[in-house]
Amino acid sequence: MLAACDHNRTQIIARRDGVDYVECLDCRQIFEAEDLEPVVVEEEEE
Ligand SMILES: [Zn+2]
C-alpha cells in the first residue's frame, strides 16, 4: 500500500461525455479529472 499519494503523475485513460478519466501512475487509482483539479497532465500524446 502507498500512503499519502499526491497523485502528481496521472494519465488520461478515457473520455466520456466530456469527462476525462485519469489514472494515477503511482498508486493506480482512477479519478474523474474534474474531481482532481490540481492534477497536471503532462503527457499529451496524439
Ligand atoms: Zn496516486
mmCIF file of the protein (N, C-alpha, C, O) and its ligand, coordinates in Angstrom:
data_MODEL
# 
_entry.id   MODEL 
# 
loop_
_entity.id 
_entity.type 
_entity.pdbx_number_of_molecules 
1 polymer     1 
2 non-polymer 1 
# 
_entity_poly.entity_id                      1 
_entity_poly.type                           'polypeptide(L)' 
_entity_poly.nstd_linkage                   no 
_entity_poly.nstd_monomer                   no 
_entity_poly.pdbx_seq_one_letter_code       MLAACDHNRTQIIARRDGVDYVECLDCRQIFEAEDLEPVVVEEEEE 
_entity_poly.pdbx_seq_one_letter_code_can   MLAACDHNRTQIIARRDGVDYVECLDCRQIFEAEDLEPVVVEEEEE 
_entity_poly.pdbx_strand_id                 A 
# 
loop_
_entity_poly_seq.entity_id 
_entity_poly_seq.num 
_entity_poly_seq.mon_id 
_entity_poly_seq.hetero 
1 1  MET n 
1 2  LEU n 
1 3  ALA n 
1 4  ALA n 
1 5  CYS n 
1 6  ASP n 
1 7  HIS n 
1 8  ASN n 
1 9  ARG n 
1 10 THR n 
1 11 GLN n 
1 12 ILE n 
1 13 ILE n 
1 14 ALA n 
1 15 ARG n 
1 16 ARG n 
1 17 ASP n 
1 18 GLY n 
1 19 VAL n 
1 20 ASP n 
1 21 TYR n 
1 22 VAL n 
1 23 GLU n 
1 24 CYS n 
1 25 LEU n 
1 26 ASP n 
1 27 CYS n 
1 28 ARG n 
1 29 GLN n 
1 30 ILE n 
1 31 PHE n 
1 32 GLU n 
1 33 ALA n 
1 34 GLU n 
1 35 ASP n 
1 36 LEU n 
1 37 GLU n 
1 38 PRO n 
1 39 VAL n 
1 40 VAL n 
1 41 VAL n 
1 42 GLU n 
1 43 GLU n 
1 44 GLU n 
1 45 GLU n 
1 46 GLU n 
# 
loop_
_struct_asym.id 
_struct_asym.entity_id 
A 1 
B 2 
# 
loop_
_chem_comp.id 
_chem_comp.type 
_chem_comp.mon_nstd_flag 
ALA 'L-peptide linking' y 
ARG 'L-peptide linking' y 
ASN 'L-peptide linking' y 
ASP 'L-peptide linking' y 
CYS 'L-peptide linking' y 
GLN 'L-peptide linking' y 
GLU 'L-peptide linking' y 
GLY 'peptide linking'   y 
HIS 'L-peptide linking' y 
ILE 'L-peptide linking' y 
LEU 'L-peptide linking' y 
MET 'L-peptide linking' y 
PHE 'L-peptide linking' y 
PRO 'L-peptide linking' y 
THR 'L-peptide linking' y 
TYR 'L-peptide linking' y 
VAL 'L-peptide linking' y 
ZN  non-polymer         . 
# 
_pdbx_entity_nonpoly.entity_id   2 
_pdbx_entity_nonpoly.name        ? 
_pdbx_entity_nonpoly.comp_id     ZN 
# 
_pdbx_nonpoly_scheme.asym_id         B 
_pdbx_nonpoly_scheme.entity_id       2 
_pdbx_nonpoly_scheme.mon_id          ZN 
_pdbx_nonpoly_scheme.ndb_seq_num     1 
_pdbx_nonpoly_scheme.pdb_seq_num     101 
_pdbx_nonpoly_scheme.auth_seq_num    101 
_pdbx_nonpoly_scheme.pdb_mon_id      ZN 
_pdbx_nonpoly_scheme.auth_mon_id     ZN 
_pdbx_nonpoly_scheme.pdb_strand_id   A 
_pdbx_nonpoly_scheme.pdb_ins_code    . 
# 
loop_
_atom_site.group_PDB 
_atom_site.id 
_atom_site.type_symbol 
_atom_site.label_atom_id 
_atom_site.label_alt_id 
_atom_site.label_comp_id 
_atom_site.label_asym_id 
_atom_site.label_entity_id 
_atom_site.label_seq_id 
_atom_site.pdbx_PDB_ins_code 
_atom_site.Cartn_x 
_atom_site.Cartn_y 
_atom_site.Cartn_z 
_atom_site.occupancy 
_atom_site.B_iso_or_equiv 
_atom_site.pdbx_formal_charge 
_atom_site.auth_seq_id 
_atom_site.auth_comp_id 
_atom_site.auth_asym_id 
_atom_site.auth_atom_id 
_atom_site.pdbx_PDB_model_num 
ATOM   1   N  N  . MET A 1 1  ? 0.837   -1.213 0.000   1.00 0.00 ? 1   MET A N  1 
ATOM   2   C  CA . MET A 1 1  ? 0.000   0.000  0.000   1.00 0.00 ? 1   MET A CA 1 
ATOM   3   C  C  . MET A 1 1  ? 0.869   1.258  0.000   1.00 0.00 ? 1   MET A C  1 
ATOM   4   O  O  . MET A 1 1  ? 1.915   1.310  0.648   1.00 0.00 ? 1   MET A O  1 
ATOM   5   N  N  . LEU A 1 2  ? 0.431   2.230  -0.712  1.00 0.00 ? 2   LEU A N  1 
ATOM   6   C  CA . LEU A 1 2  ? 1.118   3.507  -0.729  1.00 0.00 ? 2   LEU A CA 1 
ATOM   7   C  C  . LEU A 1 2  ? 0.361   4.495  0.151   1.00 0.00 ? 2   LEU A C  1 
ATOM   8   O  O  . LEU A 1 2  ? -0.864  4.597  0.080   1.00 0.00 ? 2   LEU A O  1 
ATOM   9   N  N  . ALA A 1 3  ? 1.090   5.203  0.962   1.00 0.00 ? 3   ALA A N  1 
ATOM   10  C  CA . ALA A 1 3  ? 0.454   6.163  1.850   1.00 0.00 ? 3   ALA A CA 1 
ATOM   11  C  C  . ALA A 1 3  ? 0.656   7.570  1.316   1.00 0.00 ? 3   ALA A C  1 
ATOM   12  O  O  . ALA A 1 3  ? 1.709   7.900  0.771   1.00 0.00 ? 3   ALA A O  1 
ATOM   13  N  N  . ALA A 1 4  ? -0.356  8.380  1.480   1.00 0.00 ? 4   ALA A N  1 
ATOM   14  C  CA . ALA A 1 4  ? -0.258  9.793  1.164   1.00 0.00 ? 4   ALA A CA 1 
ATOM   15  C  C  . ALA A 1 4  ? 0.216   10.049 -0.258  1.00 0.00 ? 4   ALA A C  1 
ATOM   16  O  O  . ALA A 1 4  ? 1.161   10.803 -0.487  1.00 0.00 ? 4   ALA A O  1 
ATOM   17  N  N  . CYS A 1 5  ? -0.435  9.431  -1.178  1.00 0.00 ? 5   CYS A N  1 
ATOM   18  C  CA . CYS A 1 5  ? -0.112  9.692  -2.575  1.00 0.00 ? 5   CYS A CA 1 
ATOM   19  C  C  . CYS A 1 5  ? -0.722  11.025 -2.991  1.00 0.00 ? 5   CYS A C  1 
ATOM   20  O  O  . CYS A 1 5  ? -1.900  11.288 -2.745  1.00 0.00 ? 5   CYS A O  1 
ATOM   21  N  N  . ASP A 1 6  ? 0.083   11.848 -3.614  1.00 0.00 ? 6   ASP A N  1 
ATOM   22  C  CA . ASP A 1 6  ? -0.404  13.156 -4.058  1.00 0.00 ? 6   ASP A CA 1 
ATOM   23  C  C  . ASP A 1 6  ? -0.970  13.112 -5.472  1.00 0.00 ? 6   ASP A C  1 
ATOM   24  O  O  . ASP A 1 6  ? -1.492  14.108 -5.975  1.00 0.00 ? 6   ASP A O  1 
ATOM   25  N  N  . HIS A 1 7  ? -0.865  11.984 -6.087  1.00 0.00 ? 7   HIS A N  1 
ATOM   26  C  CA . HIS A 1 7  ? -1.375  11.815 -7.455  1.00 0.00 ? 7   HIS A CA 1 
ATOM   27  C  C  . HIS A 1 7  ? -0.785  12.861 -8.391  1.00 0.00 ? 7   HIS A C  1 
ATOM   28  O  O  . HIS A 1 7  ? -1.498  13.510 -9.157  1.00 0.00 ? 7   HIS A O  1 
ATOM   29  N  N  . ASN A 1 8  ? 0.487   13.004 -8.315  1.00 0.00 ? 8   ASN A N  1 
ATOM   30  C  CA . ASN A 1 8  ? 1.135   14.014 -9.156  1.00 0.00 ? 8   ASN A CA 1 
ATOM   31  C  C  . ASN A 1 8  ? 1.332   13.540 -10.594 1.00 0.00 ? 8   ASN A C  1 
ATOM   32  O  O  . ASN A 1 8  ? 1.432   14.345 -11.519 1.00 0.00 ? 8   ASN A O  1 
ATOM   33  N  N  . ARG A 1 9  ? 1.385   12.255 -10.760 1.00 0.00 ? 9   ARG A N  1 
ATOM   34  C  CA . ARG A 1 9  ? 1.588   11.736 -12.115 1.00 0.00 ? 9   ARG A CA 1 
ATOM   35  C  C  . ARG A 1 9  ? 0.358   10.983 -12.556 1.00 0.00 ? 9   ARG A C  1 
ATOM   36  O  O  . ARG A 1 9  ? 0.044   9.915  -12.031 1.00 0.00 ? 9   ARG A O  1 
ATOM   37  N  N  . THR A 1 10 ? -0.320  11.535 -13.503 1.00 0.00 ? 10  THR A N  1 
ATOM   38  C  CA . THR A 1 10 ? -1.527  10.882 -13.986 1.00 0.00 ? 10  THR A CA 1 
ATOM   39  C  C  . THR A 1 10 ? -1.536  10.860 -15.497 1.00 0.00 ? 10  THR A C  1 
ATOM   40  O  O  . THR A 1 10 ? -0.846  11.633 -16.161 1.00 0.00 ? 10  THR A O  1 
ATOM   41  N  N  . GLN A 1 11 ? -2.329  9.961  -16.012 1.00 0.00 ? 11  GLN A N  1 
ATOM   42  C  CA . GLN A 1 11 ? -2.540  9.944  -17.444 1.00 0.00 ? 11  GLN A CA 1 
ATOM   43  C  C  . GLN A 1 11 ? -4.023  9.761  -17.717 1.00 0.00 ? 11  GLN A C  1 
ATOM   44  O  O  . GLN A 1 11 ? -4.739  9.092  -16.972 1.00 0.00 ? 11  GLN A O  1 
ATOM   45  N  N  . ILE A 1 12 ? -4.456  10.366 -18.790 1.00 0.00 ? 12  ILE A N  1 
ATOM   46  C  CA . ILE A 1 12 ? -5.853  10.198 -19.177 1.00 0.00 ? 12  ILE A CA 1 
ATOM   47  C  C  . ILE A 1 12 ? -6.026  8.821  -19.793 1.00 0.00 ? 12  ILE A C  1 
ATOM   48  O  O  . ILE A 1 12 ? -5.324  8.440  -20.729 1.00 0.00 ? 12  ILE A O  1 
ATOM   49  N  N  . ILE A 1 13 ? -6.969  8.100  -19.247 1.00 0.00 ? 13  ILE A N  1 
ATOM   50  C  CA . ILE A 1 13 ? -7.194  6.749  -19.750 1.00 0.00 ? 13  ILE A CA 1 
ATOM   51  C  C  . ILE A 1 13 ? -8.467  6.648  -20.570 1.00 0.00 ? 13  ILE A C  1 
ATOM   52  O  O  . ILE A 1 13 ? -8.624  5.724  -21.368 1.00 0.00 ? 13  ILE A O  1 
ATOM   53  N  N  . ALA A 1 14 ? -9.376  7.596  -20.376 1.00 0.00 ? 14  ALA A N  1 
ATOM   54  C  CA . ALA A 1 14 ? -10.623 7.531  -21.122 1.00 0.00 ? 14  ALA A CA 1 
ATOM   55  C  C  . ALA A 1 14 ? -11.317 8.880  -21.093 1.00 0.00 ? 14  ALA A C  1 
ATOM   56  O  O  . ALA A 1 14 ? -11.083 9.707  -20.211 1.00 0.00 ? 14  ALA A O  1 
ATOM   57  N  N  . ARG A 1 15 ? -12.184 9.081  -22.091 1.00 0.00 ? 15  ARG A N  1 
ATOM   58  C  CA . ARG A 1 15 ? -13.028 10.264 -22.083 1.00 0.00 ? 15  ARG A CA 1 
ATOM   59  C  C  . ARG A 1 15 ? -14.448 9.838  -22.385 1.00 0.00 ? 15  ARG A C  1 
ATOM   60  O  O  . ARG A 1 15 ? -14.713 9.063  -23.304 1.00 0.00 ? 15  ARG A O  1 
ATOM   61  N  N  . ARG A 1 16 ? -15.346 10.367 -21.586 1.00 0.00 ? 16  ARG A N  1 
ATOM   62  C  CA . ARG A 1 16 ? -16.736 10.003 -21.785 1.00 0.00 ? 16  ARG A CA 1 
ATOM   63  C  C  . ARG A 1 16 ? -17.611 11.181 -21.406 1.00 0.00 ? 16  ARG A C  1 
ATOM   64  O  O  . ARG A 1 16 ? -17.477 11.745 -20.320 1.00 0.00 ? 16  ARG A O  1 
ATOM   65  N  N  . ASP A 1 17 ? -18.488 11.540 -22.289 1.00 0.00 ? 17  ASP A N  1 
ATOM   66  C  CA . ASP A 1 17 ? -19.422 12.634 -22.030 1.00 0.00 ? 17  ASP A CA 1 
ATOM   67  C  C  . ASP A 1 17 ? -18.717 13.898 -21.564 1.00 0.00 ? 17  ASP A C  1 
ATOM   68  O  O  . ASP A 1 17 ? -19.217 14.616 -20.698 1.00 0.00 ? 17  ASP A O  1 
ATOM   69  N  N  . GLY A 1 18 ? -17.574 14.158 -22.133 1.00 0.00 ? 18  GLY A N  1 
ATOM   70  C  CA . GLY A 1 18 ? -16.841 15.361 -21.786 1.00 0.00 ? 18  GLY A CA 1 
ATOM   71  C  C  . GLY A 1 18 ? -16.067 15.270 -20.494 1.00 0.00 ? 18  GLY A C  1 
ATOM   72  O  O  . GLY A 1 18 ? -15.464 16.251 -20.058 1.00 0.00 ? 18  GLY A O  1 
ATOM   73  N  N  . VAL A 1 19 ? -16.075 14.098 -19.872 1.00 0.00 ? 19  VAL A N  1 
ATOM   74  C  CA . VAL A 1 19 ? -15.335 13.922 -18.621 1.00 0.00 ? 19  VAL A CA 1 
ATOM   75  C  C  . VAL A 1 19 ? -14.091 13.107 -18.901 1.00 0.00 ? 19  VAL A C  1 
ATOM   76  O  O  . VAL A 1 19 ? -14.141 12.044 -19.520 1.00 0.00 ? 19  VAL A O  1 
ATOM   77  N  N  . ASP A 1 20 ? -12.993 13.624 -18.436 1.00 0.00 ? 20  ASP A N  1 
ATOM   78  C  CA . ASP A 1 20 ? -11.745 12.886 -18.566 1.00 0.00 ? 20  ASP A CA 1 
ATOM   79  C  C  . ASP A 1 20 ? -11.546 11.996 -17.344 1.00 0.00 ? 20  ASP A C  1 
ATOM   80  O  O  . ASP A 1 20 ? -11.711 12.426 -16.203 1.00 0.00 ? 20  ASP A O  1 
ATOM   81  N  N  . TYR A 1 21 ? -11.196 10.774 -17.611 1.00 0.00 ? 21  TYR A N  1 
ATOM   82  C  CA . TYR A 1 21 ? -10.854 9.859  -16.528 1.00 0.00 ? 21  TYR A CA 1 
ATOM   83  C  C  . TYR A 1 21 ? -9.354  9.670  -16.513 1.00 0.00 ? 21  TYR A C  1 
ATOM   84  O  O  . TYR A 1 21 ? -8.737  9.359  -17.532 1.00 0.00 ? 21  TYR A O  1 
ATOM   85  N  N  . VAL A 1 22 ? -8.779  9.863  -15.341 1.00 0.00 ? 22  VAL A N  1 
ATOM   86  C  CA . VAL A 1 22 ? -7.329  9.796  -15.233 1.00 0.00 ? 22  VAL A CA 1 
ATOM   87  C  C  . VAL A 1 22 ? -6.921  8.711  -14.250 1.00 0.00 ? 22  VAL A C  1 
ATOM   88  O  O  . VAL A 1 22 ? -7.628  8.406  -13.289 1.00 0.00 ? 22  VAL A O  1 
ATOM   89  N  N  . GLU A 1 23 ? -5.774  8.151  -14.520 1.00 0.00 ? 23  GLU A N  1 
ATOM   90  C  CA . GLU A 1 23 ? -5.228  7.143  -13.639 1.00 0.00 ? 23  GLU A CA 1 
ATOM   91  C  C  . GLU A 1 23 ? -3.923  7.649  -13.043 1.00 0.00 ? 23  GLU A C  1 
ATOM   92  O  O  . GLU A 1 23 ? -3.064  8.171  -13.754 1.00 0.00 ? 23  GLU A O  1 
ATOM   93  N  N  . CYS A 1 24 ? -3.785  7.490  -11.748 1.00 0.00 ? 24  CYS A N  1 
ATOM   94  C  CA . CYS A 1 24 ? -2.537  7.857  -11.096 1.00 0.00 ? 24  CYS A CA 1 
ATOM   95  C  C  . CYS A 1 24 ? -1.498  6.784  -11.380 1.00 0.00 ? 24  CYS A C  1 
ATOM   96  O  O  . CYS A 1 24 ? -1.719  5.601  -11.124 1.00 0.00 ? 24  CYS A O  1 
ATOM   97  N  N  . LEU A 1 25 ? -0.376  7.211  -11.906 1.00 0.00 ? 25  LEU A N  1 
ATOM   98  C  CA . LEU A 1 25 ? 0.663   6.258  -12.255 1.00 0.00 ? 25  LEU A CA 1 
ATOM   99  C  C  . LEU A 1 25 ? 1.383   5.729  -11.027 1.00 0.00 ? 25  LEU A C  1 
ATOM   100 O  O  . LEU A 1 25 ? 2.079   4.716  -11.098 1.00 0.00 ? 25  LEU A O  1 
ATOM   101 N  N  . ASP A 1 26 ? 1.222   6.400  -9.924  1.00 0.00 ? 26  ASP A N  1 
ATOM   102 C  CA . ASP A 1 26 ? 1.911   5.990  -8.709  1.00 0.00 ? 26  ASP A CA 1 
ATOM   103 C  C  . ASP A 1 26 ? 1.098   4.982  -7.903  1.00 0.00 ? 26  ASP A C  1 
ATOM   104 O  O  . ASP A 1 26 ? 1.631   3.973  -7.441  1.00 0.00 ? 26  ASP A O  1 
ATOM   105 N  N  . CYS A 1 27 ? -0.172  5.254  -7.740  1.00 0.00 ? 27  CYS A N  1 
ATOM   106 C  CA . CYS A 1 27 ? -0.985  4.381  -6.890  1.00 0.00 ? 27  CYS A CA 1 
ATOM   107 C  C  . CYS A 1 27 ? -2.063  3.645  -7.682  1.00 0.00 ? 27  CYS A C  1 
ATOM   108 O  O  . CYS A 1 27 ? -2.819  2.845  -7.130  1.00 0.00 ? 27  CYS A O  1 
ATOM   109 N  N  . ARG A 1 28 ? -2.121  3.926  -8.979  1.00 0.00 ? 28  ARG A N  1 
ATOM   110 C  CA . ARG A 1 28 ? -3.047  3.208  -9.867  1.00 0.00 ? 28  ARG A CA 1 
ATOM   111 C  C  . ARG A 1 28 ? -4.509  3.518  -9.593  1.00 0.00 ? 28  ARG A C  1 
ATOM   112 O  O  . ARG A 1 28 ? -5.397  2.791  -10.039 1.00 0.00 ? 28  ARG A O  1 
ATOM   113 N  N  . GLN A 1 29 ? -4.754  4.573  -8.876  1.00 0.00 ? 29  GLN A N  1 
ATOM   114 C  CA . GLN A 1 29 ? -6.133  4.934  -8.618  1.00 0.00 ? 29  GLN A CA 1 
ATOM   115 C  C  . GLN A 1 29 ? -6.693  5.694  -9.814  1.00 0.00 ? 29  GLN A C  1 
ATOM   116 O  O  . GLN A 1 29 ? -5.966  6.380  -10.532 1.00 0.00 ? 29  GLN A O  1 
ATOM   117 N  N  . ILE A 1 30 ? -7.973  5.560  -10.007 1.00 0.00 ? 30  ILE A N  1 
ATOM   118 C  CA . ILE A 1 30 ? -8.614  6.221  -11.136 1.00 0.00 ? 30  ILE A CA 1 
ATOM   119 C  C  . ILE A 1 30 ? -9.596  7.259  -10.616 1.00 0.00 ? 30  ILE A C  1 
ATOM   120 O  O  . ILE A 1 30 ? -10.363 7.011  -9.685  1.00 0.00 ? 30  ILE A O  1 
ATOM   121 N  N  . PHE A 1 31 ? -9.549  8.430  -11.245 1.00 0.00 ? 31  PHE A N  1 
ATOM   122 C  CA . PHE A 1 31 ? -10.444 9.513  -10.842 1.00 0.00 ? 31  PHE A CA 1 
ATOM   123 C  C  . PHE A 1 31 ? -11.098 10.108 -12.065 1.00 0.00 ? 31  PHE A C  1 
ATOM   124 O  O  . PHE A 1 31 ? -10.680 9.880  -13.200 1.00 0.00 ? 31  PHE A O  1 
ATOM   125 N  N  . GLU A 1 32 ? -12.136 10.877 -11.800 1.00 0.00 ? 32  GLU A N  1 
ATOM   126 C  CA . GLU A 1 32 ? -12.589 11.807 -12.809 1.00 0.00 ? 32  GLU A CA 1 
ATOM   127 C  C  . GLU A 1 32 ? -11.712 13.046 -12.702 1.00 0.00 ? 32  GLU A C  1 
ATOM   128 O  O  . GLU A 1 32 ? -11.443 13.536 -11.605 1.00 0.00 ? 32  GLU A O  1 
ATOM   129 N  N  . ALA A 1 33 ? -11.276 13.540 -13.834 1.00 0.00 ? 33  ALA A N  1 
ATOM   130 C  CA . ALA A 1 33 ? -10.360 14.673 -13.814 1.00 0.00 ? 33  ALA A CA 1 
ATOM   131 C  C  . ALA A 1 33 ? -10.985 15.868 -13.094 1.00 0.00 ? 33  ALA A C  1 
ATOM   132 O  O  . ALA A 1 33 ? -10.283 16.649 -12.451 1.00 0.00 ? 33  ALA A O  1 
ATOM   133 N  N  . GLU A 1 34 ? -12.273 16.002 -13.203 1.00 0.00 ? 34  GLU A N  1 
ATOM   134 C  CA . GLU A 1 34 ? -12.932 17.142 -12.568 1.00 0.00 ? 34  GLU A CA 1 
ATOM   135 C  C  . GLU A 1 34 ? -12.877 17.067 -11.052 1.00 0.00 ? 34  GLU A C  1 
ATOM   136 O  O  . GLU A 1 34 ? -12.998 18.078 -10.360 1.00 0.00 ? 34  GLU A O  1 
ATOM   137 N  N  . ASP A 1 35 ? -12.692 15.861 -10.548 1.00 0.00 ? 35  ASP A N  1 
ATOM   138 C  CA . ASP A 1 35 ? -12.624 15.714 -9.106  1.00 0.00 ? 35  ASP A CA 1 
ATOM   139 C  C  . ASP A 1 35 ? -11.247 16.035 -8.555  1.00 0.00 ? 35  ASP A C  1 
ATOM   140 O  O  . ASP A 1 35 ? -11.044 16.147 -7.346  1.00 0.00 ? 35  ASP A O  1 
ATOM   141 N  N  . LEU A 1 36 ? -10.322 16.175 -9.466  1.00 0.00 ? 36  LEU A N  1 
ATOM   142 C  CA . LEU A 1 36 ? -8.942  16.311 -9.022  1.00 0.00 ? 36  LEU A CA 1 
ATOM   143 C  C  . LEU A 1 36 ? -8.294  17.444 -9.796  1.00 0.00 ? 36  LEU A C  1 
ATOM   144 O  O  . LEU A 1 36 ? -7.381  17.231 -10.594 1.00 0.00 ? 36  LEU A O  1 
ATOM   145 N  N  . GLU A 1 37 ? -8.767  18.619 -9.553  1.00 0.00 ? 37  GLU A N  1 
ATOM   146 C  CA . GLU A 1 37 ? -8.334  19.771 -10.324 1.00 0.00 ? 37  GLU A CA 1 
ATOM   147 C  C  . GLU A 1 37 ? -6.837  20.037 -10.281 1.00 0.00 ? 37  GLU A C  1 
ATOM   148 O  O  . GLU A 1 37 ? -6.277  20.477 -11.284 1.00 0.00 ? 37  GLU A O  1 
ATOM   149 N  N  . PRO A 1 38 ? -6.170  19.788 -9.164  1.00 0.00 ? 38  PRO A N  1 
ATOM   150 C  CA . PRO A 1 38 ? -4.743  20.085 -9.109  1.00 0.00 ? 38  PRO A CA 1 
ATOM   151 C  C  . PRO A 1 38 ? -3.897  19.194 -10.009 1.00 0.00 ? 38  PRO A C  1 
ATOM   152 O  O  . PRO A 1 38 ? -2.703  19.436 -10.190 1.00 0.00 ? 38  PRO A O  1 
ATOM   153 N  N  . VAL A 1 39 ? -4.501  18.194 -10.555 1.00 0.00 ? 39  VAL A N  1 
ATOM   154 C  CA . VAL A 1 39 ? -3.738  17.283 -11.401 1.00 0.00 ? 39  VAL A CA 1 
ATOM   155 C  C  . VAL A 1 39 ? -3.204  17.989 -12.636 1.00 0.00 ? 39  VAL A C  1 
ATOM   156 O  O  . VAL A 1 39 ? -3.930  18.698 -13.332 1.00 0.00 ? 39  VAL A O  1 
ATOM   157 N  N  . VAL A 1 40 ? -1.934  17.782 -12.888 1.00 0.00 ? 40  VAL A N  1 
ATOM   158 C  CA . VAL A 1 40 ? -1.316  18.290 -14.102 1.00 0.00 ? 40  VAL A CA 1 
ATOM   159 C  C  . VAL A 1 40 ? -0.994  17.115 -15.015 1.00 0.00 ? 40  VAL A C  1 
ATOM   160 O  O  . VAL A 1 40 ? -0.192  16.244 -14.679 1.00 0.00 ? 40  VAL A O  1 
ATOM   161 N  N  . VAL A 1 41 ? -1.618  17.112 -16.138 1.00 0.00 ? 41  VAL A N  1 
ATOM   162 C  CA . VAL A 1 41 ? -1.357  16.038 -17.085 1.00 0.00 ? 41  VAL A CA 1 
ATOM   163 C  C  . VAL A 1 41 ? -0.280  16.489 -18.043 1.00 0.00 ? 41  VAL A C  1 
ATOM   164 O  O  . VAL A 1 41 ? -0.475  17.398 -18.850 1.00 0.00 ? 41  VAL A O  1 
ATOM   165 N  N  . GLU A 1 42 ? 0.839   15.847 -17.940 1.00 0.00 ? 42  GLU A N  1 
ATOM   166 C  CA . GLU A 1 42 ? 1.975   16.291 -18.731 1.00 0.00 ? 42  GLU A CA 1 
ATOM   167 C  C  . GLU A 1 42 ? 2.014   15.646 -20.104 1.00 0.00 ? 42  GLU A C  1 
ATOM   168 O  O  . GLU A 1 42 ? 2.520   16.220 -21.068 1.00 0.00 ? 42  GLU A O  1 
ATOM   169 N  N  . GLU A 1 43 ? 1.483   14.474 -20.167 1.00 0.00 ? 43  GLU A N  1 
ATOM   170 C  CA . GLU A 1 43 ? 1.537   13.760 -21.428 1.00 0.00 ? 43  GLU A CA 1 
ATOM   171 C  C  . GLU A 1 43 ? 0.359   14.134 -22.303 1.00 0.00 ? 43  GLU A C  1 
ATOM   172 O  O  . GLU A 1 43 ? -0.799  14.036 -21.897 1.00 0.00 ? 43  GLU A O  1 
ATOM   173 N  N  . GLU A 1 44 ? 0.673   14.556 -23.489 1.00 0.00 ? 44  GLU A N  1 
ATOM   174 C  CA . GLU A 1 44 ? -0.390  14.815 -24.460 1.00 0.00 ? 44  GLU A CA 1 
ATOM   175 C  C  . GLU A 1 44 ? -0.044  14.090 -25.741 1.00 0.00 ? 44  GLU A C  1 
ATOM   176 O  O  . GLU A 1 44 ? 0.437   14.680 -26.709 1.00 0.00 ? 44  GLU A O  1 
ATOM   177 N  N  . GLU A 1 45 ? -0.295  12.833 -25.720 1.00 0.00 ? 45  GLU A N  1 
ATOM   178 C  CA . GLU A 1 45 ? 0.017   12.050 -26.905 1.00 0.00 ? 45  GLU A CA 1 
ATOM   179 C  C  . GLU A 1 45 ? -1.147  12.068 -27.868 1.00 0.00 ? 45  GLU A C  1 
ATOM   180 O  O  . GLU A 1 45 ? -2.309  11.978 -27.471 1.00 0.00 ? 45  GLU A O  1 
ATOM   181 N  N  . GLU A 1 46 ? -0.824  12.184 -29.103 1.00 0.00 ? 46  GLU A N  1 
ATOM   182 C  CA . GLU A 1 46 ? -1.873  12.212 -30.129 1.00 0.00 ? 46  GLU A CA 1 
ATOM   183 C  C  . GLU A 1 46 ? -1.848  10.902 -30.894 1.00 0.00 ? 46  GLU A C  1 
ATOM   184 O  O  . GLU A 1 46 ? -2.648  10.705 -31.808 1.00 0.00 ? 46  GLU A O  1 
HETATM 185 ZN ZN . ZN  B 2 .  ? -1.860  8.474  -6.569  1.00 0.00 2 101 ZN  A ZN 1 
# 
